[in-house]
Amino acid sequence: MNLFTNENYKVADFNLAEFGRKEIELAEFEMPGLMALRDKYGKLKPLKGARIMGSLHMTIQTAVLIETLVELGADVRWVSCNIYSTQDHAAAAV
């Protein structure tokens, strides 16, 4: 597997980003709690200045969580906890 790298991230295949973005948009409809948080607090940025590090299975649903934290103002760093459960299209989109 060839990984594209820079100092901040490694993604197996950036060509999957468009598909990942579509999947994330679909998943947002299935996660009304996180979307309600974005709607209610997005403009207030209550997590501004917070630095959040996560290690969890990198899935489409995790991508929605990450993007919610960012929208709420957090500086987010994420690592996948399991290479076998990573959805490469989710990682590419994020």
Backbone hydrogen bonds in HBPLUS format (Angstrom, degrees):
<---DONOR---> <-ACCEPTOR-->    atom                        ^
c    i                          cat <-CA-CA->   ^        H-A-AA   ^      H-
h    n   atom  resd res      DA  || num        DHA   H-A  angle D-A-AA Bond
n    s   type  num  typ     dist DA aas  dist angle  dist       angle   num
A0004-PHE N   A0011-VAL O   3.38 MM   7  5.88 162.0  2.41 156.7 152.5     1
A0016-LEU N   A0013-ASP O   3.15 MM   3  5.95 169.8  2.17 121.4 124.3     2
A0017-ALA N   A0014-PHE O   3.10 MM   3  5.52 169.2  2.11 118.9 120.8     3
A0020-GLY N   A0016-LEU O   2.92 MM   4  6.12 158.8  1.96 154.7 161.8     4
A0021-ARG N   A0017-ALA O   2.82 MM   4  6.05 152.6  1.89 151.2 157.9     5
A0022-LYS N   A0018-GLU O   3.17 MM   4  6.48 157.7  2.22 147.6 152.4     6
A0023-GLU N   A0019-PHE O   3.05 MM   4  6.35 157.1  2.11 149.0 155.3     7
A0024-ILE N   A0020-GLY O   2.88 MM   4  6.13 153.1  1.95 149.9 157.5     8
A0025-GLU N   A0021-ARG O   3.00 MM   4  6.26 161.6  2.04 150.6 154.9     9
A0026-LEU N   A0022-LYS O   3.07 MM   4  6.37 150.4  2.16 144.2 152.1    10
A0027-ALA N   A0023-GLU O   2.90 MM   4  6.14 158.1  1.94 148.7 155.0    11
A0028-GLU N   A0024-ILE O   2.98 MM   4  6.23 141.8  2.13 150.0 159.8    12
A0029-PHE N   A0026-LEU O   3.16 MM   3  5.72 142.5  2.30 110.9 119.5    13
A0030-GLU N   A0027-ALA O   2.85 MM   3  5.07 138.7  2.03 104.6 117.3    14
A0031-MET N   A0028-GLU O   3.30 MM   3  5.17 162.9  2.33  99.6 104.2    15
A0035-MET N   A0031-MET O   3.22 MM   4  6.49 162.2  2.26 152.8 158.2    16
A0036-ALA N   A0032-PRO O   2.87 MM   4  5.93 147.9  1.97 141.9 149.9    17
A0037-LEU N   A0033-GLY O   3.10 MM   4  6.42 150.7  2.19 143.5 151.0    18
A0038-ARG N   A0034-LEU O   3.05 MM   4  6.39 155.2  2.11 147.1 153.4    19
A0039-ASP N   A0035-MET O   2.95 MM   4  6.24 162.5  1.98 148.8 153.2    20
A0040-LYS N   A0036-ALA O   2.87 MM   4  6.00 163.1  1.89 151.3 156.0    21
A0041-TYR N   A0037-LEU O   2.85 MM   4  5.72 166.7  1.87 150.8 155.1    22
A0042-GLY N   A0038-ARG O   2.77 MM   4  4.64 138.5  1.94 131.4 136.7    23
A0044-LEU N   A0041-TYR O   3.02 MM   3  5.20 126.1  2.32 103.7 118.5    24
A0045-LYS N   A0041-TYR O   3.14 MM   4  6.32 137.2  2.33 158.2 169.5    25
A0048-LYS N   A0045-LYS O   3.06 MM   3  5.44 161.6  2.10 122.0 122.3    26
A0047-LEU N   A0072-LEU O   2.84 MM  25  5.47 154.4  1.90 160.7 157.3    27
A0050-ALA N   A0047-LEU O   2.83 MM   3  5.29 160.5  1.87 135.9 140.4    28
A0075-ASP N   A0050-ALA O   2.89 MM  25  6.18 172.5  1.90 166.1 167.8    29
A0052-ILE N   A0075-ASP O   2.89 MM  23  6.16 155.8  1.95 152.0 160.1    30
A0077-ARG N   A0052-ILE O   2.96 MM  25  6.39 155.9  2.02 159.3 165.7    31
A0054-GLY N   A0077-ARG O   2.99 MM  23  6.46 151.6  2.07 150.8 159.8    32
A0079-VAL N   A0054-GLY O   2.96 MM  25  6.36 150.5  2.05 149.8 159.2    33
A0087-GLN N   A0058-MET O   2.79 MM  29  6.02 170.0  1.80 175.8 173.3    34
A0063-ALA N   A0059-THR O   2.98 MM   4  6.28 148.9  2.07 145.5 154.4    35
A0064-VAL N   A0060-ILE O   3.12 MM   4  6.53 146.0  2.24 145.1 153.4    36
A0065-LEU N   A0061-GLN O   3.15 MM   4  6.52 155.0  2.22 144.6 150.8    37
A0066-ILE N   A0062-THR O   2.85 MM   4  6.16 164.7  1.87 156.9 160.5    38
A0067-GLU N   A0063-ALA O   2.91 MM   4  6.09 168.0  1.93 151.6 154.7    39
A0068-THR N   A0064-VAL O   2.95 MM   4  6.07 142.9  2.09 141.0 151.2    40
A0069-LEU N   A0065-LEU O   2.98 MM   4  6.29 162.5  2.01 156.3 159.9    41
A0070-VAL N   A0066-ILE O   3.01 MM   4  6.31 158.9  2.05 152.0 157.9    42
A0071-GLU N   A0067-GLU O   2.90 MM   4  6.02 157.7  1.95 140.1 146.7    43
A0072-LEU N   A0068-THR O   2.94 MM   4  6.17 138.9  2.11 145.7 157.0    44
A0074-ALA N   A0069-LEU O   3.03 MM   5  5.57 155.4  2.09 154.2 146.3    45
A0073-GLY N   A0070-VAL O   2.87 MM   3  5.09 158.1  1.91 109.7 115.2    46
A0085-SER N   A0082-ASN O   3.17 MM   3  5.52 147.9  2.27 107.7 116.3    47
A0090-ALA N   A0087-GLN O   2.87 MM   3  5.39 131.1  2.11 113.5 126.6    48
A0091-ALA N   A0087-GLN O   3.15 MM   4  6.56 158.8  2.19 153.7 160.0    49
A0092-ALA N   A0088-ASP O   2.92 MM   4  6.09 159.3  1.96 149.9 155.7    50
A0093-ALA N   A0089-HIS O   3.13 MM   4  6.17 151.7  2.22 135.5 142.4    51
A0094-VAL N   A0090-ALA O   3.06 MM   4  6.28 155.9  2.12 152.0 157.9    52
